[in-house]
Structure formats: C-alpha cells, structure tokens
C-alpha cells in the first residue's frame, strides 16, 4: 500500500512539473512573440520617422536652396544693373573728358597765341628803349632825364644838332638794393626809334665809366626775347646783377659782335620811325 501510494504521488508530481514547464514555455513563446511584434512595430515606426525626417530635410533644403537661388539671382540682377549704370557713366565721362580735352587744347592754343601777341606788344612797346647798367644809385640826382641827356651828350660822339628827344627815363621797377649790391638799371625811352639805335650803337663803340666803373648799354629786352623761348625767363635780379661779372643781360641769352656789345638789332619787326 505504501509503495504504490508513493509511486502514484511521484507520478502526479512529475505530471505537475511537466505542466508547469509547458506553461513556462508558452509564456516565453508568447513573450518572444510580443517582443517580435513590438520590434517590428518599432522598426516600422523608425522607418516612417526616418522617411518623414528625410522628406522634411529634403523639403527644407529645397526651400533654402530656392530662396538662396532667388537671392543670388536678385543680387546678380542688381549687380548687372549697377554695372550697366557704371558703364553708362564711364561712357558719359569719357565723352565729357574728350570734350574737355578738346576745349582745353583750344584754350591752350588760344592762350599761346595771346601770350605771343602780348609778348609782341610788349616788345613793340620797348622798341624805343635802352637800358643802362652800372650807374650808381642816386647818381642821377633829382631828374633821370636830365642825367641821361647829359651822359649821352658828354660821352657819345653824336651828330651835332641831334635832338635826343628822351620821353621818359627811370630806374628799373624793383626794390632799391642795399649799398653793397649792384645798382638798378636805368630805362631810357626815346621818341624816335632811329635815335635810340644811333645812341645804342655809339654807346657800344665807346667805353664809358662813372667813378671808375664801366657802364653797359643794351636793348630793353623782354624776358621772353632774352630767354629765346627756352626754359623760364631770367629773374629781374639776375638781369640787374649781370654787369657785375662783366656781362650785359643780353649777353646771357644771345651772342653779339665785338668786345663792347652786339650791333643794334631790329628782330622785333620794327623799322625806323
């Protein structure tokens, strides 16, 4: 009795254990099935999310690129408009520059012609003048005209009865120099051109001194005549100091014959009055 009862109990326990094991397996299988389903759902969800994200990124990039392209096109159009405007302005400026160049050339030509006429007028206004260099300051006294008349009559071998007809005589119009400096020249204006030429020729033929110092005589050249169109005219101070080194101002720019000065010239379009 006892053995058979124990045997039955063991069999019942075995069946119970087998039932419990089968139940555990079913639970595990069900859990695995549920996990698989959840993984599939998660996988599908991730795929949908990735597709949505990809589509969103594409749309954003496409919109951004379209906006950037629009901005670039607008900027290019603006730049093209600015370039076209600049080209128009440059063309206008080139045209204006050409016009101004032509105008400037015309003005320069006119100015050159006017300067030539002015020099010619100044030369003609000086045609009856001579300059005397080396006369000490204040030596002329109260009347320069009386001084030069007396100087010519005393030192020059002039024809008897010749009327000098000196109209004006004065010192060069520059500041009075210091006592140790060279004296200013004296400008003498004659009424008649042939008298001036005769006086100048006689003065070149003789050596005239005052207080032991040589006097020099020359035409009253304009600076343009003296420079002969080469470079800037000589300053007045150099003209006034020329005789101090044994030169007349005319010798600085033009050659002359003889040791006492060149022959009187008539290269300014003058004839005898």
C-alpha positions as CSV (number, residue, x, y, z in Angstrom):
1,X,0.0,0.0,0.0
2,X,2.6,2.4,1.0
3,X,4.9,1.8,-2.0
4,X,2.1,2.1,-4.5
5,X,0.9,5.3,-2.9
6,X,4.3,6.8,-3.1
7,X,4.6,5.7,-6.7
8,X,1.4,7.4,-7.5
9,X,2.4,10.6,-5.8
10,X,5.7,10.7,-7.7
11,X,3.8,10.3,-10.9
12,X,1.4,13.1,-10.0
13,X,4.4,15.3,-9.1
14,X,6.0,14.6,-12.4
15,X,2.9,15.4,-14.4
16,X,2.6,18.6,-12.4
17,X,6.1,19.6,-13.1
18,X,5.7,18.9,-16.8
19,X,2.5,21.0,-16.9
20,X,4.3,23.8,-15.2
21,X,7.2,23.6,-17.6
22,X,4.9,23.6,-20.6
23,X,3.2,26.7,-19.2
24,X,6.5,28.4,-18.8
25,X,7.5,27.6,-22.3
26,X,4.2,29.0,-23.6
27,X,4.7,32.2,-21.6
28,X,8.2,32.6,-23.0
29,X,7.0,32.0,-26.6
30,X,4.2,34.4,-26.0
31,X,6.7,37.0,-24.7
32,X,9.0,36.4,-27.6
33,X,6.1,36.8,-30.0
34,X,5.1,40.0,-28.3
35,X,8.7,41.3,-28.3
36,X,9.0,40.4,-32.0
37,X,5.8,42.2,-32.7
38,X,6.9,45.2,-30.7
39,X,10.3,45.2,-32.6
40,X,8.5,45.1,-35.9
41,X,6.3,47.9,-34.8
42,X,9.3,49.9,-33.6
43,X,11.1,49.1,-36.9
44,X,8.1,50.3,-38.9
45,X,7.9,53.4,-36.8
46,X,11.5,54.1,-37.1
47,X,11.2,53.7,-40.9
48,X,8.3,56.0,-41.0
49,X,10.1,58.6,-38.8
50,X,13.2,58.3,-41.0
51,X,11.1,58.7,-44.1
52,X,9.4,61.8,-42.6
53,X,12.7,63.2,-41.4
54,X,14.3,62.6,-44.9
55,X,11.3,64.2,-46.6
56,X,11.4,67.1,-44.2
57,X,15.1,67.6,-44.7
58,X,14.7,67.5,-48.5
59,X,11.9,70.0,-48.3
60,X,13.9,72.4,-46.1
61,X,17.0,72.0,-48.2
62,X,14.9,72.6,-51.4
63,X,13.2,75.6,-49.9
64,X,16.5,77.0,-48.6
65,X,18.2,76.4,-52.0
66,X,15.3,78.0,-53.8
67,X,15.5,81.0,-51.5
68,X,19.3,81.2,-51.8
69,X,19.0,80.9,-55.6
70,X,16.4,83.7,-55.6
71,X,18.6,85.9,-53.5
72,X,21.6,85.2,-55.8
73,X,19.6,86.0,-58.9
74,X,18.3,89.2,-57.4
75,X,21.8,90.2,-56.4
76,X,23.1,89.3,-59.8
77,X,20.4,91.4,-61.4
78,X,21.2,94.3,-59.1
79,X,24.9,93.9,-59.9
80,X,24.2,93.8,-63.6
81,X,22.1,96.9,-63.3
82,X,24.9,98.7,-61.3
83,X,27.4,97.6,-63.9
84,X,25.2,98.8,-66.7
85,X,24.8,102.2,-64.9
86,X,28.6,102.4,-64.3
87,X,29.3,101.6,-67.9
88,X,26.9,104.3,-68.9
89,X,28.5,106.8,-66.5
90,X,32.0,105.8,-67.7
91,X,31.0,106.3,-71.3
92,X,29.5,109.7,-70.4
93,X,32.7,110.6,-68.5
94,X,34.8,109.6,-71.5
95,X,32.7,111.7,-73.8
96,X,32.9,114.6,-71.3
97,X,36.7,114.1,-71.0
98,X,37.2,114.2,-74.7
99,X,35.1,117.3,-74.9
100,X,37.1,118.9,-72.1
101,X,40.4,117.8,-73.7
102,X,39.3,119.5,-76.9
103,X,38.3,122.6,-75.1
104,X,41.5,122.6,-73.1
105,X,43.6,122.2,-76.2
106,X,41.7,125.1,-77.8
107,X,42.2,127.2,-74.7
108,X,45.9,126.3,-74.6
109,X,46.2,127.2,-78.2
110,X,44.4,130.5,-77.7
111,X,46.4,131.2,-74.6
112,X,49.6,130.6,-76.5
113,X,48.5,132.9,-79.3
114,X,47.5,135.5,-76.8
115,X,50.8,135.2,-75.0
116,X,52.6,135.6,-78.3
117,X,50.6,138.7,-79.0
118,X,51.3,140.1,-75.6
119,X,55.0,139.4,-75.9
120,X,54.9,141.1,-79.3
121,X,53.0,144.1,-77.9
122,X,55.5,144.3,-75.0
123,X,58.4,144.1,-77.4
124,X,57.0,146.8,-79.6
125,X,56.3,148.9,-76.5
126,X,60.1,148.6,-75.7
127,X,61.4,149.1,-79.2
128,X,62.5,152.7,-78.4
129,X,64.0,151.8,-75.0
130,X,67.6,151.1,-74.0
131,X,68.9,150.0,-70.6
132,X,72.0,151.4,-68.9
133,X,73.7,149.1,-66.3
134,X,76.1,150.2,-63.7
135,X,75.0,153.7,-62.8
136,X,75.4,154.1,-59.0
137,X,72.3,154.7,-57.0
138,X,71.4,158.4,-56.5
139,X,73.9,159.4,-59.2
140,X,71.1,160.6,-61.4
141,X,70.2,163.3,-58.8
142,X,66.7,164.8,-59.0
143,X,66.0,164.2,-62.7
144,X,66.9,161.0,-64.5
145,X,66.0,162.5,-67.9
146,X,68.5,165.4,-67.4
147,X,71.1,162.9,-66.2
148,X,70.9,160.6,-69.3
149,X,70.8,163.6,-71.7
150,X,74.0,165.0,-70.1
151,X,75.6,161.5,-70.1
152,X,74.9,160.9,-73.8
153,X,76.0,164.4,-74.9
154,X,79.2,164.3,-72.8
155,X,80.4,160.7,-73.6
156,X,79.0,159.8,-77.0
157,X,80.2,161.1,-80.4
158,X,76.7,162.1,-81.5
159,X,76.0,164.2,-84.7
160,X,75.9,167.9,-84.0
161,X,72.4,169.3,-83.5
162,X,70.9,165.8,-82.9
163,X,67.8,166.0,-80.7
164,X,67.7,163.1,-78.4
165,X,64.0,163.6,-77.5
166,X,64.1,161.4,-74.4
167,X,60.5,161.0,-73.3
168,X,60.9,159.0,-70.1
169,X,63.8,157.7,-68.0
170,X,63.6,155.9,-64.7
171,X,65.3,153.2,-62.6
172,X,64.1,149.6,-63.0
173,X,61.0,149.0,-61.1
174,X,62.4,146.7,-58.5
175,X,63.2,147.4,-54.8
176,X,66.2,149.6,-54.2
177,X,69.2,147.4,-53.4
178,X,71.5,147.6,-50.5
179,X,74.5,149.9,-50.7
180,X,76.9,146.9,-51.3
181,X,74.6,145.4,-54.0
182,X,74.6,146.2,-57.8
183,X,72.6,149.3,-58.7
184,X,69.4,149.1,-60.6
185,X,69.5,149.7,-64.3
186,X,68.1,152.8,-65.9
187,X,65.5,152.5,-68.6
188,X,65.5,155.3,-71.2
189,X,62.7,155.8,-73.7
190,X,63.2,157.8,-76.9
191,X,60.6,159.3,-79.1
192,X,62.2,158.1,-82.3
193,X,63.5,154.6,-82.9
194,X,66.4,155.6,-85.2
195,X,67.7,158.0,-82.5
196,X,67.6,155.1,-80.0
197,X,69.5,152.9,-82.4
198,X,72.1,155.5,-83.0
199,X,72.7,156.2,-79.3
200,X,73.0,152.5,-78.6
201,X,75.5,151.9,-81.4
202,X,77.6,154.8,-80.2
203,X,77.5,153.6,-76.6
204,X,78.7,150.1,-77.7
205,X,81.6,151.7,-79.6
206,X,82.9,153.6,-76.5
207,X,83.9,152.8,-73.0
208,X,82.0,154.9,-70.6
209,X,82.8,154.9,-66.9
210,X,81.4,156.6,-63.8
211,X,83.5,156.6,-60.6
212,X,85.9,154.2,-62.3
213,X,83.2,151.6,-63.1
214,X,82.2,150.6,-66.6
215,X,78.6,151.3,-67.8
216,X,76.9,148.8,-70.1
217,X,74.2,149.6,-72.6
218,X,71.7,147.2,-74.2
219,X,68.2,146.9,-75.7
220,X,65.3,146.8,-73.3
221,X,64.7,143.1,-73.9
222,X,61.5,141.4,-72.7
223,X,62.2,138.2,-70.7
224,X,60.7,136.2,-73.5
225,X,63.0,137.8,-76.0
226,X,66.0,137.2,-73.7
227,X,65.2,133.5,-73.0
228,X,64.5,132.9,-76.7
229,X,61.7,130.5,-75.7
230,X,64.0,128.1,-73.8
231,X,63.0,127.5,-70.2
232,X,61.8,130.1,-67.8
233,X,62.7,133.7,-68.2
234,X,65.6,135.0,-66.2
235,X,64.6,136.9,-63.0
236,X,65.0,140.6,-62.7
237,X,67.6,140.3,-60.0
238,X,69.9,138.3,-62.4
239,X,69.4,140.9,-65.1
240,X,70.3,143.7,-62.7
241,X,73.4,141.8,-61.5
242,X,74.7,140.7,-64.9
243,X,77.0,143.6,-65.5
244,X,78.7,142.9,-62.1
245,X,80.5,140.0,-63.7
246,X,81.4,141.8,-67.0
247,X,78.2,140.8,-68.9
248,X,75.3,142.7,-70.1
249,X,72.0,140.9,-69.6
250,X,71.6,140.5,-73.3
251,X,74.8,138.6,-73.5
252,X,73.4,135.9,-71.2
253,X,70.9,134.7,-73.8
254,X,72.2,136.0,-77.2
255,X,75.6,136.4,-78.8
256,X,76.9,139.7,-80.0
257,X,79.8,141.0,-82.1
258,X,82.7,143.0,-80.8
259,X,84.1,143.4,-77.3
260,X,81.8,146.2,-76.4
261,X,78.4,144.7,-77.3
262,X,76.4,143.4,-80.3
263,X,75.2,145.5,-83.1
264,X,71.7,147.0,-82.6
265,X,69.1,144.5,-83.6
266,X,65.8,145.0,-85.5
267,X,64.4,141.5,-85.0
268,X,61.2,142.7,-83.3
269,X,59.5,143.8,-86.6
270,X,60.5,147.5,-86.3
271,X,61.7,149.9,-88.8
272,X,62.9,153.4,-88.4
273,X,60.3,155.8,-87.1
